[in-house]
């Protein structure tokens, strides 16, 4: 996908927002329309919607002459004037505490006590691609959290889900976030599956930063389900997420006002085999606002019999033209993966590249086009063309 965004405006000053996007891709032929809107005309009532229509997408079982329309988000949120409660009704993506996020048609309520204890309850019908038989599907759960003043918060979550009248998922989790000192932060969450007993996710971090934010270090440990977490937005992420357990550290350093460095190394486990992963990344901003930038990265993954490769990435955002009303940017990106085991069948090198051009107008119009090509151990040559047209408007409702 093209990682391009339309101009944003502060929600507080612009209570109404409307955006529309048209996406297109060649090989395979896929079309996508996205409509998104929200309104906050009244202080304690909000409404938002996100609707998409797609055609010719093999991933959702459509042929070139077929089309489908789906509301991803469509809900109303009511806030109590005194801040005691929030209630949301409709279709939304619910993410609360340590348990996994769910897409649901239903309701979600938060009750806040003076003691800084918050109670959350939610329930409804899980959203599925095929709505047949949903009358026997439901989900319900909640979360309780306790604020610790300015130090942090503790929480515990639970949900139960039934599919076709049978219990399919039941999950319990706990989470906390603490800042015991201005230079020290720590956070963790843990979730456990009850129906098929087992660990779903563990995440723990301990980080520290200097007062000016120029140097920040972090120690972390994660255990995740890669099928549920993986975002296939580049060749690196597709090849680099076979592990379910990682523990390591990273370091960020702003060595100059426009120059940043990242360094990370971690031990990783996949398929009962231990190895290590790491990367070094640098970003140079070509202007004070960061609208132009150049990224360079080297990445290594060494897990015996699972994934062994070295990768290089170069990407840039290059402002080509700018005046009061218009902005034109060029965005090249290249990744090269060198597998440790190379052959004529799998290929000696796996390249991936994309060249995108974006035009933005001050009144909310964005037009972008890109060409993308790659070669992997499974596909010798894969070439695609992408295009996007978007419009976004925000206004204060006084006109």
PyMOL commands that set and color helices and strands:
alter all, ss='L'
color gray80, all
select helices_A, chain A and resi 58-60+134-136+226-229+235-239
alter helices_A, ss='H'
color red, helices_A
select strands_A, chain A and resi 16-26+30-39+45-55+67-79+85-94+102-112+117-126+138-147+152-163+166-181+184-193+198-209+215-223+245-256+259-270+273-285+293-303+307-322+326-339+350-361+365-374+382-395
alter strands_A, ss='S'
color yellow, strands_A
deselect
rebuild
show_as cartoon
